[in-house]
Each structure stands twice: as C-alpha cells, then as structure tokens.
Amino acid sequence: MQRRRFLSLTTAGAATAVAMPTLSACGSDSSGSDGNVLKVIAADYGDNAENTSQKYWDKLARAFEAKHGGITVDAKVYSWTEVDKKVADMVKDGDSPDIAQIGAYADYAAAGKLYRADQMLSIPTQASFITSIAQAGEVSRVQYGLPFVSSARLLFYNKKLFDNAGISAAPTSWAELKDAARQLKSAGVKIPYGLPLGPEESQAETLMWMLGGGGGYTDSNGSYTIDSTANIETFEWLRDELVGEGLTGPRSPARTNRQDVFDAFTRGEVGMLNGHPTLMQQASGHDIDYATAPLPGRHGKSSSTMGVADWLMAFKANGKRKQIGEFLDFVYQDKNVLDFADQYDLLPVTTSVSATMRHEKEHKKLWRFLDQMDRAQFYPADKTSWATISKMIKEKIGSTVGSGGDPASVLGEIQRAADAMETSKP
C-alpha cells in the first residue's frame, strides 16, 4: 500500500489551516548586496515564445512594483530541463536567488538555506492554502515549500485516430491499452502510445506506471520501495509488451521527453499518452479532437493517479525576508493565482480559487482533474534525498525498457542509493 497525499479541493481547507506567527514576529533583516532587488528564478510552463511563463512573471513583477515602491523584481524563467540545475549551480556558487519556483525544496530546507513559511507570509496567505498541499511542503512538520500550482494526470487520446482505427472506447487496463496501440499501429499511426522516459520529466511517467502496477516510490510508512516486485514487473511489461512490440513509435523512450510527445500529439501523430491539464490547451490550439480518461492499470482502472505540486521557496542568503514576504503575499492574491492557473489549465493551490473553478462552467474542462486529486499520490518531495533520487530516475529509467533492458538491476541501483541517503541522514 502506498503513502498518498490527499488533496481536499474545497473551502474547508482554510478552516483547518494552522495559524502561524505574523511577519512582525520574525527576526531582523539585512538589505543584502542588491538592496531591494528581488532575484526570482522560475520554471517555464509554456511550449513556445508566445505562451512562455516569462510574460506572466514580468506582468506580475510590474504590477507588484507599481504598488510597492522601492522593491524591484528581476524574474528569469528557464525550461524544466534546466531550471533545477540552474538554481543548484547558483546556490553552489554563492549567488542564490531570493525566490525559486522549482520542483523540490527539501534538500535546501534541510541544509538551512530557506526561510520558513511563517517567517515570510502573512496569516491570511498561510491560511489560504489547501491544507493537505501545504502539509506536503513540510520538512519535519515545518513548512518551507510553498505550493505554486498543482495538477493531476489523465490518459489523453486522439478521437479521430481512435475512430479511424476502429477503437470505440478508451482503454481501462494495460491489456486494453496494448490492444488499442496495436490497432492504432495497424491504422498507420506513427506513435500509438507516447512513452516519455527521457530526462525532462521521466520521474512522472515512471510514477504513473508504477501506480498502475500496484507499486509506487514509497510505502505507507514513507520508506522507499523503488525496486519492489510490483515496480520491476511494471517495467518488464513496458519493455516486453509495449516498447518491444514497437507500439511507442520509432524513437527510443529513453531519448523522448514529455514535451516531445506533447508536440507530436498536437501534430496528430500520437494515439494516446498520459498528460496533465496544460496539454488540453496545446491540443485545442492545434485543432486536435481529443478526450481524456482515467489512467489504465494492470487489471483495470488505476486505483490512484499521480498528483504534482510545484514549489516556491525563499532563500535566506541575501537577507531579504521582508521584501520576499511582501512579494509572495502578492503572488498568492486570488487574481494572480487564477491568472496563472487559467493560462496553463493547471489546478490552483488555494481554497478560494479552487472553489471558484469548481463552480464556474468556464472551468468545466478542469473538473475531471479536480476529481482525480482526491486519490492522487505525490512525489516524496518532503524527503531531502528526493532531488538526487529524482535525478537518478531521469538519467537511468529509460534504459529499463530498451532491448536488453534490466529493470531489476536499474531499480535496485536507485533503491540502494536512496537507502544510503536515508541512512546517512543526521
């Protein structure tokens, strides 16, 4: 049984949020070498120059500066393939950003490099988070990671390609998925199933397949179970029944990134793939007639889907706690939260904006994703080892499904590394 973080997307979350000390209760600040310039590094959720997240952060920065004289926000956006390394290199070189919006926070928190949430945010902002997501940002029950956006995963499929191949319904099991992929291949579809196990976000595709096979990254006690029998059998099935049968297209999954298959889906070249809400916008923008369905599992619909929360964190190195707090309170205003979620069809992390989406028909296409969050399992982002283990997964997991791939060996290697890091913790 896997450890799950359940997200309650209702206004009840605010009522249970724990009140934290006010900003004035925190210690004194130094101005830092850049005075009142806040250096922000963020990830790009767009797929081209037109919808790059840089535009959002620039607009947000200018709006904030207009209301907070004397504080300048310098925001730079990087792709998901490079943003984590960019922040890590900056920290290593003694040039830490003031705020980073990336995928993992726990290693920085454990190293004493981050401000606590209660050192920065006003009480209303802290209370606005959906409680269970906020708890996912804790290390030893202290919140360092501030949830930025969340999402769940569903199976996307191209309705036109399905119709042309004579497939009447979305697959609900792995056997049905394989049968559908065979039919798509026979109908001339270039990529029957898109399997991105390249370095961009293969830790996500990995978890989705692990969950479908009855496994996962951790057990109910939070211990790593990467090389469990269920996980090994999952990747053996992918190697033999999907990749080995030529059902994932001409390119090696190990060299295929998430955006590669998303782009191919928008060109009408992919029959089906696992996707997050942003893919809806990308597909619609290219006139792809698509539908979504719950993720298939080994013996039927997967009992759990993957949920993701991306994180904001604030570094102490430049001593700008007060300025950071003012900016982050602005970031989490309802309008700004809704603007970003709307722009990329993502799920919000605050109770008020979640309630707005749930009750407005213009957001109806997101309701199915909101429903999935009740049974979503998240990355073990509260583990200080997760950033390193996630990197190993990105580098190695693709090799398990190629010709001659050895899932037991690769997953065992990652498990041993995870165990060693957990054992060596102080």
Residue pairs with C-beta under 8 A, 6 or more apart in sequence:
1 219
1 220
2 211
2 215
2 216
2 217
2 218
2 219
2 220
2 304
2 377
3 216
3 218
3 219
3 220
3 221
3 222
3 377
3 380
4 304
4 375
4 376
4 377
4 378
5 132
5 133
5 135
5 136
5 307
5 376
5 377
5 378
6 132
6 373
6 374
6 375
6 376
7 130
7 132
7 133
7 150
7 307
7 373
7 374
7 376
8 130
8 131
8 132
8 374
9 130
9 347
9 351
9 354
9 358
9 370
9 373
9 374
10 351
10 354
10 355
10 358
11 351
11 352
11 354
11 355
12 351
13 129
13 130
13 131
13 132
13 351
14 127
14 128
14 131
14 351
14 352
16 131
17 126
17 127
17 128
17 129
17 131
17 134
18 126
19 123
19 126
19 127
20 117
20 118
20 121
20 123
20 126
21 118
22 122
22 123
23 119
23 120
23 121
23 122
23 322
23 325
26 118
26 119
26 120
26 321
27 119
27 321
29 319
29 320
29 321
29 322
29 323
30 319
31 319
31 320
32 98
32 318
32 319
32 320
33 318
34 318
36 70
36 71
36 72
36 320
36 323
37 71
37 72
37 73
37 74
38 71
38 72
38 73
38 74
38 98
38 99
38 320
38 323
38 324
38 327
39 74
39 97
39 98
39 99
39 318
40 57
40 61
40 73
40 74
40 75
40 76
40 97
40 98
40 99
40 100
40 101
41 75
41 76
41 77
41 78
41 83
41 86
41 87
41 90
41 97
41 99
41 100
41 101
41 102
42 53
42 57
42 75
42 76
42 77
42 78
42 83
42 100
42 101
43 53
43 77
43 78
43 79
43 80
43 83
43 101
43 102
43 103
43 310
44 52
44 53
44 54
44 77
44 78
44 79
44 80
44 83
45 53
45 149
45 278
45 343
45 344
45 346
46 52
46 53
46 344
47 259
47 262
47 263
47 282
51 343
51 344
52 77
53 77
53 344
54 75
54 76
54 77
56 339
56 340
56 343
57 73
57 75
57 77
58 75
60 73
60 75
60 330
60 331
60 336
61 72
61 73
61 74
61 75
63 330
64 71
64 73
64 327
64 330
65 71
65 72
65 73
67 330
68 326
68 327
68 330
71 323
71 326
71 327
73 327
77 83
78 86
80 103
80 200
80 201
81 199
81 200
81 257
83 102
84 102
84 103
84 104
84 387
87 97
87 100
87 102
90 96
90 97
91 108
91 113
91 315
91 317
94 317
96 113
96 315
96 317
96 318
97 315
98 314
98 315
98 318
98 320
98 323
98 324
99 312
99 313
99 314
99 315
99 324
99 327
99 328
100 312
100 313
100 315
101 148
101 310
101 311
101 312
102 310
102 311
102 313
103 310
103 311
103 379
103 381
103 390
104 311
104 379
104 381
104 386
104 387
104 390
105 114
105 137
105 139
105 144
105 145
105 311
105 313
105 381
106 139
106 144
106 145
106 381
106 382
106 383
106 384
106 386
106 387
107 384
107 385
107 386
107 387
107 388
108 114
108 144
108 313
108 315
109 139
109 142
109 144
109 145
109 313
109 384
110 139
110 384
112 316
113 315
113 316
113 317
114 144
114 313
114 314
114 315
114 316
115 144
115 314
115 315
115 316
115 321
115 324
116 142
116 143
116 144
117 126
117 134
117 137
117 143
117 144
117 146
118 126
118 143
119 321
119 325
120 314
120 321
120 324
120 325
120 328
121 146
121 325
121 328
121 329
121 332
122 325
122 329
125 328
125 329
125 332
126 134
128 332
128 350
128 351
128 352
129 146
129 147
129 349
129 350
129 351
130 147
130 349
130 350
130 351
130 354
133 147
133 150
133 309
133 349
134 143
134 147
135 143
136 145
136 147
136 309
136 378
136 381
136 382
137 143
137 144
137 145
137 146
137 147
137 309
137 311
137 381
137 382
138 144
138 145
138 382
139 382
139 384
144 313
145 311
145 312
145 313
145 381
146 311
146 312
146 313
146 314
146 328
147 309
147 310
147 311
147 312
147 349
148 309
148 310
148 311
148 312
148 349
149 309
149 310
149 340
149 341
149 344
149 346
149 347
149 348
149 349
150 307
150 308
150 309
150 310
150 346
150 347
150 348
150 349
150 373
151 276
151 277
151 278
151 307
151 308
151 346
151 347
151 369
152 276
152 277
152 305
152 306
152 307
152 308
152 347
152 369
152 370
152 372
152 373
152 376
153 204
153 208
153 274
153 275
153 276
153 295
153 305
153 306
153 307
153 308
153 372
154 274
154 275
154 292
154 293
154 294
154 295
154 305
154 368
154 369
154 372
155 170
155 171
155 272
155 273
155 274
155 275
155 292
155 293
155 294
155 295
155 296
156 265
156 272
156 273
156 274
156 275
156 279
156 283
156 290
156 291
156 292
157 170
157 271
157 272
157 290
157 291
157 292
157 293
158 265
158 268
158 270
158 271
158 272
158 288
158 289
158 290
159 289
159 290
159 291
160 268
160 289
161 184
161 187
161 189
161 268
161 271
162 168
162 180
162 184
162 271
164 187
165 180
165 183
165 184
165 186
165 187
165 189
165 271
166 183
166 187
167 180
167 183
167 184
170 272
170 291
170 293
171 177
171 179
171 180
171 272
171 293
171 296
172 293
172 294
172 296
172 297
172 300
172 301
173 296
173 297
173 298
173 299
173 300
173 301
174 212
174 237
174 241
174 296
174 297
174 298
176 296
177 193
177 242
177 272
177 296
178 241
178 242
178 245
178 247
180 192
180 271
180 272
181 192
181 193
181 242
181 245
181 247
181 271
181 272
182 192
182 245
182 247
184 192
184 193
184 271
184 272
185 192
185 246
185 247
189 269
189 270
189 271
190 249
190 250
190 264
190 269
190 270
191 248
191 249
191 261
191 264
191 269
191 270
191 271
192 247
192 248
192 249
192 270
192 271
192 272
193 242
193 247
193 248
193 270
193 271
193 272
193 273
194 248
194 249
194 256
194 261
194 264
194 265
194 270
194 272
194 273
195 205
195 238
195 242
195 243
195 248
195 253
195 256
195 261
195 273
195 401
196 202
196 205
196 253
196 256
196 257
196 258
196 260
196 261
196 273
197 205
197 206
197 253
197 254
197 256
197 397
197 398
197 401
198 253
198 254
198 255
198 256
198 257
198 258
198 260
198 394
198 398
199 257
199 394
199 395
200 257
200 258
200 259
200 394
201 257
201 258
201 394
202 393
202 394
202 397
202 398
203 379
203 390
203 393
203 394
203 397
204 258
204 306
204 308
205 258
205 274
206 393
206 397
207 216
207 217
207 306
207 377
207 379
208 274
208 295
208 302
208 305
208 306
209 234
209 235
209 238
210 216
210 217
210 230
210 231
210 234
211 295
211 297
211 302
211 303
211 304
211 305
211 306
211 377
212 234
212 295
212 296
212 297
212 298
212 302
213 230
213 231
213 233
213 234
213 237
213 297
213 298
214 230
214 297
214 298
214 303
215 225
215 228
215 230
215 231
215 234
216 225
216 231
216 304
216 377
217 224
217 225
217 226
217 379
217 380
218 224
218 225
218 380
219 225
222 380
222 383
223 422
224 380
224 389
224 415
224 418
224 419
224 422
225 231
225 415
226 389
226 411
226 414
226 415
226 418
227 408
227 411
227 412
227 414
227 415
231 407
231 411
232 407
232 408
232 411
234 298
234 407
235 397
235 400
235 401
235 405
235 407
235 411
236 407
237 298
238 400
238 401
239 400
239 401
239 402
239 405
239 407
242 248
242 401
243 253
243 401
243 402
244 403
249 256
249 264
249 269
249 270
251 260
252 398
252 402
253 398
253 401
253 402
254 398
254 399
254 401
254 402
255 398
261 270
261 273
262 273
262 275
262 279
262 282
264 270
265 273
265 275
265 279
265 282
265 283
265 288
265 290
266 282
266 283
266 285
266 286
266 288
267 286
268 286
268 288
274 295
275 292
276 308
276 346
276 369
277 344
277 345
277 346
277 347
277 366
277 369
278 344
278 345
278 346
280 290
280 292
280 345
280 365
281 344
281 345
283 290
292 368
294 301
294 302
294 305
294 372
295 301
295 302
295 305
296 302
297 303
303 375
304 375
304 376
304 377
305 372
305 375
305 376
305 377
306 376
306 377
306 378
307 372
307 373
307 376
307 377
307 378
308 378
308 379
309 349
309 378
309 381
311 381
312 328
312 331
314 321
314 324
314 328
330 336
331 337
332 350
334 350
334 352
334 353
334 356
337 348
337 349
337 350
337 353
338 348
338 353
338 356
338 357
340 346
341 347
341 348
341 353
341 357
342 363
345 365
345 366
347 354
347 357
347 366
347 369
347 370
347 373
348 354
348 357
354 370
356 363
357 363
357 366
357 367
357 370
358 367
358 370
379 386
379 390
380 386
383 389
383 422
384 421
384 425
385 418
385 421
385 422
385 425
388 417
388 421
389 414
389 417
389 418
389 421
392 413
392 414
392 417
393 414
396 410
396 413
396 414
397 410
399 405
399 410
400 406
400 407
400 410
400 411
401 407
